[in-house]
């Protein structure tokens, strides 16, 4: 769980300092600099003091997302030059060090204890109680130090530095203390309906990493196609698909950017590609008609094949998060499920008692699939319309709600889930759904609308849930769905999601009202990309 900063940490006071559980730094700078500073008063213990008489107070780095706190100081700042080194204080930071060295044209010198002019030093401070994604970046005396409790925080510090150098050429003198407001910051990609090349996905991973996102969701099974190579059930896989070797490269690249790849095999609905190879498992209604995409959850063989797939891909996706799906099961979008699907109703009564319903049977399916994946040590989530009010069988408490819509039959308000104590992730379909071809009244989301109107508490429509629930909202995810897959090519998708992604991460990283106007924010994106 995220260590939440004190409420006051989100406030940047007039002197330029917030109060919170920022990553500790060995040298936080002189107190005078935080209150405006006094010309000619260099910080004590500084080996190469900046000439404070010659420079105005620095301005905060200009980055996306914006840094949450900057203590201004007087000095020339830092710019990368030939001969400057990247050094690390811990061998665990070698990947971060090599990456930023290559990006800034510096020499990677490895683990060193000496100090040289121009050094960029990466350190782990192992601060107890600090957010592992927090970091401190100190620019002083012609050197830069990025310090954090964990490797992720160090990586984010290097992203701040990279953006600032790319945009302005110089990192400003002073101390940045920064951390995300929300622990889950994601982009979800529907590769089931549309095949995306591995190269394109890897480009998005690099983009997400530079923006301090930490999740990439892959929805790779749906009615249209199953898009990842399978050893247990090769018969379900589409001709156009990602090989396991390609997926492993994506997962490894994501891990190097501290991004978790979150797989989703949606069930018991959206299984059309699996059912095309196993038609005997397809759900049929009272009249014998096959129901598109829906597996017969009363048949033990249905659970067997889905569990085999879940177990297989647990080895390919070693990250901590897993999406179980559970949305839009067609047996539950009719007025009377028990009358329309008497076989499911009979199975529900047999398993859960005389008063049990099809909703109870669907909930037990969700819980059973959760048991399968939980055995691999994963944290679970499922779409909100897979959770039912008033059913006798309750969804396991540890399954997080991926809230996307309130348009389903029997739709519940987001506060209903929150009042039960559940943790929620925000996938609000009115702001965060990029649906190719804009079917079913969807419109392509704009970065401007997200930036100006959306916050993580806006889970449904445009109305925020009460602030008392903020701690239960773990974060959110921008989602690319490919319902009309031919409507855009890969380049068009990348261009279309560019500013919405930047607006989304700004609102997930910093709970404060953005300091920049939308026009200024859009211009900044052009500068730092």
C-alpha positions, -999 to +999 in steps of 0.1 A: +000+000+000+011+036-007+023+055+023+001+086+020+017+119+027+003+142+053-025+162+039-004+193+041+021+179+017-002+187-012+001+224-004+030+244-016+033+274+006+044+308-005+080+301+003+080+271-021+081+243+005+055+216+012+052+195+043+050+158+039+067+124+039+091+132+011+121+110+005+149+120+029+180+137+017+214+140+033+216+176+024+183+195+021+198+229+017+198+260+038+167+271+055+173+306+042+168+294+007+134+280+015+122+314+027+136+334-002+173+333+008+199+359+016+223+369-011+259+360-002+250+333+023+261+299+008+249+267+025+271+254+052+292+223+043+290+230+006+323+220-011+317+241-041+293+270-031+272+285-059+279+322-064+247+334-048+253+371-054+251+367-092+219+347-096+182+352-089+163+326-070+157+296-092+123+285-106+109+250-102+116+225-130+090+225-157+079+189-162+049+166-168+037+157-142+047+189-124+070+184-094+051+189-061+077+209-042+108+229-051+130+248-027+145+277-046+182+286-043+206+309-060+230+294-085+237+285-121+220+251-120+234+221-139+236+211-175+251+179-189+285+184-205+310+161-221+331+145-194+304+146-167+297+113-150+267+093-137+277+075-106+256+053-083+258+047-046+243+012-049+248-014-075+210-019-076+208+015-095+229+004-124+200+002-148+187+036-138+223+050-141+230+035-175+197+047-189+200+083-179+236+084-189+227+074-224+198+098-225+219+128-214+251+119-232+271+113-201+296+086-191+283+059-168+310+054-141+292+029-119+295+027-082+319+055-069+324+073-036+345+102-049+330+135-061+338+154-093+325+185-109+294+179-130+285+145-114+250+132-115+248+109-085+220+084-078+215+071-042+192+049-022+186+065+013+163+036+025+142+061+044+119+044+068+082+052+063+087+072+031+068+065-001+090+042-022+081+063-053+092+095-037+125+112-044+147+142-037+167+159-064+193+183-052+210+206-077+239+225-060+276+232-064+277+221-100+264+186-092+231+168-091+221+141-065+189+121-069+181+102-037+151+080-029+140+052-006+137+027-035+148+023-071+114+035-084+119+069-067+154+073-082+140+064-116+113+091-113+139+116-103+159+109-134+127+114-155+123+149-139+159+157-148+156+143-183+124+164-191+139+195-176+172+192-196+152+184-227+130+214-223+152+241-208+188+227-212+195+233-175+183+219-142+175+247-118+195+252-086+177+240-055+159+209-041+129+190-055+109+169-032+083+149-051+060+119-048+028+107-064-006+112-049-019+079-062-001+046-062-016+031-094-012+052-126-020+032-157-028+029-194-048-001-206-045-014-241-070-036-259-048-059-281-076-085-285-097-065-309-068-049-327-033-063-332-006-039-321+030-046-330+055-054-302+076-024-313+046+000-309+038-013-275+075-009-265+074+027-276+044+032-254+062+017-225+091+042-229+065+070-231+047+058-200+079+055-181+090+091-189+056+103-177+059+084-144+031+059-151+036+026-134+010+003-151+004-011-186-028-032-188-030-057-216-065-069-225-056-098-248-086-120-249-121-111-261-148-122-285-128-111-316-094-126-309-069-141-284-036-124-291-008-141-271+009-174-279-004-202-257+012-236-250-018-250-231-044-240-257-028-230-290-061-236-307-076-204-293-048-181-305-053-157-335-030-158-365-019-123-357-006-124-322+023-116-299+048-144-292+057-152-257+092-140-265+078-106-276+057-104-245+087-112-223+107-084-239+077-060-232+075-071-196+112-068-191+113-033-207+084-023-185+101-036-154+132-015-162+109+015-162+092+004-130+060-004-149+039-034-140+022-052-169-013-061-158-028-090-178-065-095-183-083-126-195-119-115-192-144-140-180-171-153-179-181-129-207-159-117-236-146-152-243-157-155-279-123-164-292-119-192-267-155-204-274-149-205-312-125-233-305-147-249-278-183-243-289-196-269-265-188-246-236-208-217-250-238-205-229-273-212-244-305-196-234-338-213-227-346-215-264-312-231-272-297-200-288-260-195-283-251-164-264-222-144-279-190-144-258-205-160-228-192-193-213-215-217-195-204-213-159-225-243-148-202-266-168-170-277-148-151-278-181-155-241-185-137-234-152-110-259-162-101-243-195-101-207-180-080-218-151-055-235-173-050-202-192-048-182-160-021-205-146-002-205-179+001-167-181+009-162-145+044-174-154+046-149-183+034-119-163+052-119-130+040-085-118+019-080-087-014-070-104-040-091-123-073-081-139-100-108-138-126-090-160-161-101-149-180-075-169-210-077-193-218-114-188-248-117-211-268-139-188-271-109-165-281-082-190-317-096-194-346-087-172-351-122-157-318-142-158-334-172-140-362-175-167-338-169-196-312-193-184-328-221-164-297-242-165-277-215-147-305-210-122-306-247-114-268-248-110-270-218-086-297-234-064-277-267-063-245-249-053-258-222-031-293-231-019-329-228-029-329-190-030-297-186-050-297-167-083-276-165-115-259-135-099-247-158-070-234-183-095-215-155-114-201-142-082-188-177-072-172-180-106-154-147-100-143-159-065-130-192-079-110-175-106-096-151-079-085-182-059-067-195-090-047-162-095-043-154-058-023-186-055+003-169-077+006-140-052-013-114-073-034-084-062-068-088-080-092-064-097-124-068-117-148-045-135-175-029-113-204-045-131-192-079-120-202-070-084-238-073-074-259-058-047-280-080-025-267-113-037-262-140-011-227-148-024-203-119-020-173-111-040-140-116-021-131-085-002-096-083-016-108-079-052-104-043-061-131-025-081-121-013-116-149+013-119-157+021-156-194+027-160-228+032-144-249+022-175-255-015-167-287-030-155-289-024-117-261+001-118-247+011-085-232+044-075-194+044-069-200+054-033-219+021-028-186+002-033-166+026-013-190+025+016-184-012+018-147-005+024-136-016-011-106-002-028-113+013-063-094+021-094-108+048-117-114+039-154-143+065-158-156+058-193-167+094-198-132+108-194-107+080-198-121+057-225-105+061-260-128+038-281-118+034-317-145+045-341-165+062-313-194+036-312-222+036-286-221+073-280-184+073-270-163+103-281-126+105-281-115+120-248-095+152-249-066+161-227-082+194-220-113+179-205-094+155-183-070+183-172-098+208-164-127+186-152-115+151-140-099+140-108-094+105-093-125+111-072-146+116-104-154+079-109-187+082-127-200+110-149-185+143-139-194+142-102-167+136-075-174+112-046-169+127-011-134+134-001-136+109+028-132+082+002-101+095-014-078+071+004-097+041-010-092+053-046-059+038-054-054+055-087-067+052-123-061+041-158-066+056-193-080+029-215-077+023-253-105+001-266-106-011-302-142-018-309-140-006-345-104-017-349-099-003-384-109+032-375-073+043-367-038+029-374-011+027-347+003+062-355-031+077-352-037+060-319-004+072-305-012+108-316-047+106-303-038+095-268-007+117-264-023+147-245-049+126-227-021+105-212-003+136-200-034+152-185-043+119-168-009+115-151-008+151-140-041+146-121-029+112-106+005+126-095-006+159-080-039+164-062-036+202-063-052+224-089-028+226-119-008+258-119-007+260-157-036+268-180-044+241-205-027+261-233+004+264-212+003+227-203+000+217-240+029+240-249+050+225-221+043+190-235+059+201-268+089+214-249+097+185-228+088+155-251 
